[in-house]
Amino acid sequence: MISTVVICGAGTMGSGIAETCARGGFHTLLYDLDPVKVERALQQVHLNLDNLASKGKLTEAEASACMDRLHGVSDLYDCIGDLVIEAIIEQEEAKWALFNQLAEINHSDTIFATNTSSLSVSRIASRVMHPERVCGLHFFNPAPLMKLVEVVQAAQTRADIIPRLTEFCRQLGKAPVVCKDAPGFIVNRVARHYYLEPLRLVEQGHATMEQIDRLMEAAGFRMGPFKLMDLIGNDINYAVTESLYESCGQPERLRPSAIQAAKVSSGKLGRKTGEGFYTY
């Protein structure tokens, strides 16, 4: 039974997952080595809940109860729970090293889930003690709003863990989709061309980013590809493309864009830096 969830990483995704878990009724610990980041994330969650209460989507009592279930910690030894979800830097070594540290202080049934969007869950699991309890839980940004969660079964994942996690996702009000570990899983594999083809059209001078965004939104998409890349973060989006490009054998259809590479190298990452393809 999952009752306590530990979220590692107090960035946008980590804090969003923590808010989602607390709203879902779980005792939630949000960990980051930097206590300032933890406090900032808790303040943002509190603001989000206040906004929901002011709009009548939550009662004040529900918002208060949610904050009571959410606790920030900056000591790794406080990270004890039934489920650990990491949302840290997108580097394999950092992820499996964290899991191994936490495996030493948690009980043998603790499940370790990575929120990676592109790295191999099986490779991460292969470096973790008791790899059979490692899997992927890929939330989408913003985590409190997006319904989909990819439940990723690594080659080593114990069979009984997957139904436990799908039920956990349903308790969060999410729509879990089980998939096997593969480059990009399902969504990033399919959606990569929503970013790459518009980038190529701009590179080749066939259209502007404003035209493409306007046309895609008029066609029914909630957000055009350039606005969406700015929301996700150009660094994250570009890293996923690079990962897929390499893991799929460098096919031309997945070649990373020079335009986006230039944005990343110049620090124009999108909304979080105030400038990306657009200025905020």
N, C-alpha and C positions, 0 to 999 in steps of 0.2 A: 504494500500500500504506500502511495506517495502522499506525504503530508507536509514535509519541509523541502523547499526547493532553494538551491543556491545558484545565484547568477554571478558569474565571474566576468567583470568588465563593466564599468559604469559609463560607457559611451552611449550614443544615441540608441543603438540596438539593445545593449544590455539593460539600460534603464527602461526601455519600452517593454522588453520581455518581463522584467521585474514587476512593472505596473500591471501587466496582463496576468501574471501569476497571483499577485496579491488580490486583484479584482476577482479572480477565479476561486478565491477562498483558501488559498494555500499560504502557510507561514513561509515568508520569502526573505532570504538574505541576499543583499546586493553587495558584492565584494569588489573592491579595487584597491590596489596598493597605495594609490593617492587619495587620502581622506578628503581633500578638497573636491575631487571629482565625485566622490560618493555623496558629499553634502549637496553639491550642485545638482546631481541627478535626483536626489530626494526632493529637493525644492521644486524641480520641474514636474515630478510626478504629483506633488501636492497641488501645484498650479493646474495641472491637467484635470485632476479630480474636482477641484473647485469650479473649473469651467463647466465640467459635466453636470455638477450639482446646480449651477446657476441656470443651466439650460433645461433642467428637469429630467436629465437622463440618469441621474443618480440622486438619491436622497442625501442630505447632509450626514445622516447617521451611517449610510452605506459608505460614503467617502471617508468618514472618520474611521470606520472599521477597517477599511482597506489600508489606510496609513498605519493603523495599529498592527496589521499583519506584516508590514514591510519594515525591515531593519537594515541599516547600512553598517558594513564592517570593513576594516582595512587590515585586519590581522588574519592571515591565511588559516591559522589554527581555529578560527571561529567558523570556518566553512565546512560545516558538518550537516549533511542532509540525506534525504532519500534519493534525490535527483540533483545532479550538478549539470548546469548548462553553461558552457563557456562561450563568451562573445568577445574574445580578446583579438589581438592583432592576427591578421590572416597569414600566419606562418606555422608550418607543420610542427617544427621543433618546439616553439613556444606552447603550442596546444598540448602535445603529448607530455612535455615536461611538467606543465601545470597539473594535468591529470595524475601523473605519477606522484607528485607531491601530495595531492589530495587523497590518493588511494591509501597512503600510509596512515591517514588520520580518520578515514571514514570506515564504516562497517562494510562487510564483504558483499552486501546486497545493493550498495549504492550504485545507481546507474550514472554513467558519464556520457553526456550528449554534447556534441560540437555543433555550433550554429554556422559552421563554414558553409559558404555558398558555392565553393568550387574545388576545394582541396579533397583529396581522397580520404574518406573516412576509414577505409580499410588500412591505409598506410599509417594513419594516426593511431588506430587501434593496435597495430602490430608492434608499436613501441611502448604500449601501456601495460602495466601489470594487470592480469586477468582481462585480456582483450575482449572476451565474450560479453562483457557488460558495457562496451562502448558502441555508440550509434550516432546518428545525426538527427538533430531537430532543427530544421532550417526555417526560421521565421522570416517574414518579409517586412520591410520598412514602410510605414510605421507599424510596429508590432501590435499596439493596442487596437488598431483599426483593420489591418489586413487579416482576412479570415484563414487564408491558406497556411498550412505548415507541412513541409515535406518531412516525413518520418523515414530516415535513410537507414537501411539495413546493410551494415558492413559484412564482409565475408565471414567475420568472426562472431557477429552478434548472436547471442543466445535467442532462440526462437520465442521464448515466453516474454521477452522484453518488448517486442513490437506491439502486441495487443495492449500491454500496460501503458505504453506511451500514446497509442491512438486514443485510448480512453481518457488519459490525462489531457490531451489536446481538446477533446470534446468537452471536458469539464471547464476548459478555458473559453468555451464558445467558439472554438476554431474548427476548421474543416481539414482533418488530417488526410494526407495521401501518402500511402506507403510506396516506397521505391527502393530499388537496389542501388548500391553504390556504383556510380558511373560518372564520367566527367560532366559536370554541370547539373547532375541529377536530371530532373525533368524541365523545370521552369527555365533555368539559365541556359540549358541546351537549346530549347525552343525559342526563347525570347532574345537570344544574343543578336539575331539578325534585325530585331527591332531597333537596335542601337547601331550595328555595323553598316547596314545598308544606307540609312540616313547620313551617316558620317561619310560614306563613299560618295553619295550624291553631292554633298557640300565640297568634298575634296576635288571632285571632277568638275565643279562649277555648274552643275545642272539645276541647283536650287539653293536657297538660303535656309538657314536653320529655322528662321521665323516662318517661312513659307511651309516647311515640312511640319513643324509643330502645329500650325494653324490647320493644315489639311488633315493631319491625323486626328486631331481633336474633333474636327467637323465630321470625320468618318465614324466617330463614336468612341474613340479612345479617351479616357479621362485625362490623360496628360501626354503631351507630345514627347518624343524621345529625348530631345535636348533638355527640356524642363525636367524630365524624369532622371536623366543622368546627373543633373545638378542637385536634385533631391537626394539621390542615392549617395553621391560623392564621386567625382571623376576618378579619384584614386582607387576607390573600391571597385567601381565599374570596370576600369581599365585592368585592374589586377585579375578580375574574373575572366576577362577576355584573354589575357596572357596565359592564364592557367589552362583554359580550354584549348587554346591554340597549341600549346605544348603537349598536353595530355592526349589530344586527338591526332598528333603527328604533323602539326603545322600545315593544315589545309588552307588554301588561299581564302576560302570563304570565311575563315575565322581569324584572319590576320588582323592584329590590333591596328587602330587608326593613328596615323601620325598627328592628326589634329588633336585628338584626345591626349596623346602622349605629351604634346607641347603644353596643354593645359595643366597636366599633372606636374611636369617639371618646373613650371612657373608658379606653382602653388595656387592656381585658380581651380579649386576643387568643387566649387558650387556654393550652395546655400551656407554651408558651415564656415566658409571663408569669406563670404560676402560677394564673391565673383566666381563665375565658371563660364559657361556659354552665355549666361546673362549676368547682369549686375543686380545685386540685392541690397 
